[in-house]
Amino acid sequence: MVQNANIFIEMPGPARRIRLPKGVNDRLQRLLDRQDRGEKLTAAEKREADGLVELAELLSLMRLRSEKAARNLRG
């Protein structure tokens, strides 16, 4: 049986700051742009891009949940 749990953490700053750092995001965009142009990424670049996409998605989810929690606290 799966149980839900609430975890409360203090955020170090506004939720809008929960995102990939600029340099990391730039790298991800370069890899994705190359892929979109039909260039073949190396296996290492593909793993890197996949990992960065996964991290970006996780950070987006954290940002959205943080914003929702903040709205709920305000009423």
C-alpha positions as CSV (number, residue, x, y, z in Angstrom):
1,M,0.0,0.0,0.0
2,V,1.3,3.4,-1.0
3,Q,0.8,6.2,1.5
4,N,1.0,9.9,0.8
5,A,3.3,12.0,2.9
6,N,3.7,15.8,3.1
7,I,7.2,17.1,3.5
8,F,7.7,20.7,4.5
9,I,11.0,22.4,3.6
10,E,12.0,26.0,3.9
11,M,12.7,27.5,0.5
12,P,15.9,29.5,0.2
13,G,14.2,32.1,-2.1
14,P,11.2,32.7,-4.4
15,A,9.8,29.7,-6.3
16,R,10.5,31.4,-9.6
17,R,14.2,30.8,-8.9
18,I,13.8,27.0,-9.0
19,R,15.2,26.3,-12.4
20,L,18.4,25.2,-14.2
21,P,21.3,27.6,-13.9
22,K,21.8,29.7,-17.1
23,G,24.9,27.8,-18.2
24,V,23.3,24.4,-17.7
25,N,20.2,25.5,-19.5
26,D,22.3,26.9,-22.4
27,R,24.1,23.6,-22.7
28,L,20.8,21.7,-22.8
29,Q,19.4,24.1,-25.4
30,R,22.5,23.6,-27.6
31,L,22.2,19.8,-27.4
32,L,18.5,19.9,-28.2
33,D,19.0,22.4,-31.0
34,R,21.6,20.1,-32.6
35,Q,19.2,17.1,-32.2
36,D,16.4,19.2,-33.8
37,R,18.6,19.9,-36.8
38,G,19.0,16.2,-37.3
39,E,22.6,16.1,-36.0
40,K,23.4,12.8,-34.3
41,L,24.5,13.2,-30.6
42,T,27.2,11.0,-29.2
43,A,26.0,8.5,-26.6
44,A,27.5,10.6,-23.9
45,E,25.7,13.7,-25.2
46,K,22.4,11.9,-25.5
47,R,22.7,10.7,-21.8
48,E,23.6,14.3,-20.8
49,A,20.7,15.7,-22.7
50,D,18.3,13.1,-21.2
51,G,19.6,13.8,-17.7
52,L,19.3,17.5,-18.1
53,V,15.7,17.3,-19.5
54,E,14.8,15.0,-16.5
55,L,16.3,17.6,-14.1
56,A,14.6,20.5,-15.8
57,E,11.2,18.7,-15.5
58,L,11.8,17.9,-11.9
59,L,12.7,21.5,-11.1
60,S,9.6,22.7,-13.0
61,L,7.4,20.3,-11.0
62,M,9.0,21.6,-7.7
63,R,8.5,25.2,-8.8
64,L,4.8,24.6,-9.6
65,R,4.2,22.7,-6.4
66,S,6.0,25.4,-4.4
67,E,3.9,28.1,-6.0
68,K,0.7,26.1,-5.3
69,A,1.7,25.6,-1.7
70,A,2.4,29.3,-1.3
71,R,-1.1,30.2,-2.7
72,N,-2.7,27.8,-0.4
73,L,-1.0,29.3,2.6
74,R,-2.1,32.8,1.6
75,G,-5.7,31.7,1.6
